[in-house]
């Protein structure tokens, strides 16, 4: 547990590190980013806790600039000697680099929007509190003859970016995530909740979702692969959206012509009921006011009413087009490119029950597994269904089916979207941020193969 006094001391540590870097640097420009974190994890398997860990992590990243030569070095120590040595290494690396004509210089001072992504209850969450949540899940699973596995994690982080041009950005934020898979000998079910505040997570709801899903998934049968109507729960849609971000919602892929957005700005690329945007200040997500360069995050509309509108930028990619960064750098290295990490998809006016009722013959999908890009320009994705796949006939779920494999265009599927749910669910986006997604029913989705389970 980290108290208020500990937090104040760490903030002073950040300021001390910034002073060391700014005062000892010999570079034309220098930047320092510091992040400290307290990360706690309770894991469980076979319906009992088997691991409880806690760690404090530190990272200091220095970016030194001579003209247009850039060097980056890092350390995990806040000690003066280690910080000074990191400054020297960054400078030595910069001097060995070729000139980078695309480097626009470090960003200057900026104003930051309000983004409260911190919850004291999450920062103070105890192992006993996490264990109580896990007990709720395991108890319900055992009561129903099932086995539960999963994890309950909480984290509190502080970050600071400062540079020699006068930029200073500071924030603190928290995350809490509870997930579980309930299993029988023939089926499985899944439940997950994610939030800035651990108090928003209801272990009983997570348990009931997973257990009820597993019981419904008992004795799955075969179904022929082929093209079906398909209903995707929020978990599956969130996976699709984050894969879109990975494949082509950043400016680097867009500029290099390897994004599905390349050459399509202003063109219709999905159904008219699909709108996707990124907003680091929206409290309905996981707010972050600035990126790793200290640039304020801007709201970016990516797809609006099915029409491609734009991509996210960092300072490197923005300079290529004479634009301003939208605050989406995830690394001081230009090779990383910008990334959309606070994603939202607009809800519609339907419900899962209405989607099922509107389906003549289709597949209901709880979530996706082992998804990988096949062809980014075509937004082709491959993967499998998982933890609840069902056959729908004449407006009702008739039976569970074995997991299905697929290779399909995400934009192609969303291009046939018929119904979008009113309710949306917040889920983690890799380890970077979050995505809030609705459930979606599409007219056409191609399942290419079946599994044995």
Helices and strands as residue ranges (DSSP letters): H 4-24, E 29-45, E 48-66, E 69-75, H 80-96, H 120-123, H 127-143, E 147-163, E 168-183, E 188-195, G 198-200, H 203-216, E 226-232, H 234-248, H 251-255, E 276-278, E 300-304, E 307-308, H 315-320, E 342-345, H 352-357, E 361-375, G 376-378, E 380-393, E 396-400, E 404-409, H 410-415, E 417-429, E 433-450
